[in-house]
Every structure is written in structure tokens, then in C-alpha cells.
């Protein structure tokens, strides 16, 4: 799991945290790994890699 949150650029806006949820996507990294990336309005990113057999993705 990786969280990227640049506080130096925000300075006075640091109190707002990650800000609004912007976008998320699931991507195939390789045959065994799936990535879930979440982007926020502040520019913060959360990136999580899963082994393919550890999660199940289905359409609802």
C-alpha cells in the first residue's frame, strides 16, 4: 500500500486532508497482481496492490 500526500504544496490548506474523492480505478499490474488506485482533489493518491487470488471483482 502506498499513500502519496504532498503537504508542502498545500501549506495553509493542510487542515483539509485528502479533500474530495475524485476517481478510482482497478488495473492489472501483471498476471498475479491487481492495483487499486484512488485519486483525491488535493492530489493525494492511495495505491494498493493485491495478489489476484486475494480479491474478487464482480459486476453488480
N, C-alpha and C positions, 0 to 999 in steps of 0.2 A: 504494500500500500504506500502511496506517495501523496503527500499534500503539499501543494505549492501555493504560498500566500506571501506576496511581496508587501511588507509593511512599510518599507522606506518610501515608496511612491505615494502611499496614502496619507501619511503624516497626520493631519487633523482628522481625517476620516477613519482612523484606525478603530474607533469605537463601533463602527457599523458592521464589523466582522466580515464574513464572506459575502454579504449583501444578498440580492435576489438570486434564486436558482435560475440559471439560464438555459442549459442544454445538457443532455446526457446521451451517450451512445455506447453500444457494445461493439467491439471489434475483435476479429481473430488475429492474435499475435503470431501464433504458429499452430501446428497440428494439435498441440496439447494445452494451449493457453488462450484464454479469452480475457479481454481487457474491458473494464467498465470505467469510462471517463465522465466526470461531472464537471461542468464549467459554470462559474458564477459571474454575475455582473461586475464584481470587483476585479475580475481577472484571476481569482483564486481557482485552483484546479484540484480535484481529488481523482486519483488514478489507482485502480485496484486491479490486480491480475489474479485470475482464478485458474486452477487446473480444470480442464474441460470436464472431467468426471465429477467435480465437486459441486457443480450447479446445474440447474435445468432451466432452460429458457423455453417458454411456450406462449403461443398467442392466446389471448383471452377475448 
